[in-house]
Amino acid sequence: MSDLLQGEISSIAELLAHALELEAESAERYRELAANMQVHNNPEVAALFHDLAAEGEVHLKQVQQLAATFELPAIAPWAFKWSCPDGPESLAMDNIRYLMTRRQALLLASHNEVRGRDFYAQVAEHSKDPEVRQLASKMAVEEDAHVRMLRAWLDEEKEEQPAPLSDLDPPNMPE
């Protein structure tokens, strides 16, 4: 398990602020990727990213319901206590290829769900507040259910077809 937590999360409100950002960023990234895959005529992977965004929205709404009774701290984007530039569940854009297969997308999503689970597990391990530890443990268990779901989807995938040797029509990227 890589060290995803920097510092201690010391209150339920702080944990929920982190969870809201993590889940919102994850769902938004999946929506962006779905739109990009649709534009690049990769409908199978676009549909998968739409499904993952919908799953993220469900989890986000659950966290919003938990957070409704708390006054959450305002945390600057650079002050979140995860060690990665974006939230632990956000796909790194440098790993995205518009010709990617559904299996490749599932592997990336699984990797990020593991990071989300590990982040919550580390909060549970390092917080001095017993309520924070309990809620973070519960969130880690929920993320683990997502990991298992994605791994089950991966198990159902047929073997990946070899990718083309080169992109015959690469995107026109300004330099």
N, C-alpha and C positions, 0 to 999 in steps of 0.2 A: 504494500500500500504506500503510494507516494505521499509526501507531506503536503497536503492541500490547505491546511489551516495555518494562518499566521496570527498568533496572538490568541487570546481567550475571548470567547463569547460569554458574557457574564449575566445576561438577562434574557427572559423569554421574548421581550420586545425586540431586543437586538437580534436574536435568532430568527424571529419572524421577518424582520426587515431583510436579513440575508436570504431567507427562503423565498420571499416574494421576488427579490431581484433575480435570484437564481432561476426560478421557475418562469418568470416573465421573459427573461432573456433567452432561455432555452426555447420556449414556444415561439417567440418572435424569430429566432434564427431558423427554426424548422419551417416557418411560413415563408421566409425569404428564400430558403433553399427550394421549397416546393415551387415557388413562382419561377425561380431561375431554371429549374429542370423542365418546367412546362414550356418556357420560352425556347429552350434548346431541344425540344421534341424528345424528351425522355419521360414519357407519361408514367411509366411504371415506377420510377424512382420518385417522381413528383407526387404520385398518389401515396407512396410510403411516407414521404416527408409531411404531407397533409395529415395523415393518420397520426404521426408522431406529434405534430403541432396540436392536434385535437386532444391527445393524451396529456400533453403538457398543460393545455388550458384547463382540463379537469383538475389536475393537481394544483394549478395556480388558484383556482376557485376554492379548493379545500383550504389552502393556506390563507387566502383572503378572509374566509369565514373564521378561521382561528384568530386572525389578526384584528378582526373588527372591534374587539373589546379592549384593545391595547392602544396606547399612544406610542407609535413607533418612532424611533430616532431617525432623523434625516442623516443619511450616510453618503458622503461624497463618493463618486465612482471609483476613485483611487484609494478609498479608505476601507473598502470591504476587506474582510479578513481571510480571503482565499489567496493562495500564492500564484494563481494564474491571472493573466491580464483580463480575461472575461470570466464569467461564472463557470464553475466546474462542469456544468452540463452543456455548455455552449460548444458547438462543433467548431474546430479550428478551420477557418476558411481555406487555408493552404492545403488541406487534405481533400478538398472537394474538386471533383472533375466532372464536367457536364456529361461525359460519357460513362460515368460510374454505373455499376450494376446495382441491383437491389441488394445483393449480398454484401457488396462493399459499403453501401449506405447503412445496412444493419450492423456491420462490424463497427463503424464509426459511432453509431448511436449507442451501441452496447458499451463501448469504451467510455462514452460520456456519462451514461447512467451509472457505471461503476465509479466514476469520479464523484458524481453527486452523492452516491451512497457512502463513499469513503469520507467525503467532506463532513457529512452529518455524523458518521461514526467517530471521526476525530473530535468534533465538537463535544459529543457525548463523553469521550474519553478524557478531554482536557478541561472541561468546565468545572468550576468549583461549586456551582449552583445545582442542587439535586433536581430541581424542576427543569432546568435547561438540559441536563443529562438525560432525563426521562423523555422529554419531547424530542430531542435530537436522536435518541435511540429509536423512537417510534418512526421518525422520518427516515432513518437509515433502513429500517425494515421495509417501509413502503418503497424506497428506491430499489431495494434488493428484489422486490416483487417485479419492478420494471425490468431489472437486469434479467431475471428468469424468463419473463415474457419475451424479451428480445432474443434471448438464447434459444427459446423454443421456436420462434419464428426462423432463426438461423438454421436450426435443425431441419426445418421443413423445406428449406430452400434446396433446389437442385444444384448440382455442381455447376460452378461458374464456367461460362464459356470463355475461351481465350479472348482477350481484348484485341482490337485491331492494332497492328504494329505502329501505325501513326495516324494522326487525325488528318484526314484529307482536306478538311475545311476548318482549320483552326479559327477560334474567335479572333476578331480584329481588335486587338488591345492597343490603346494609345501608349506610346512610350514616353 
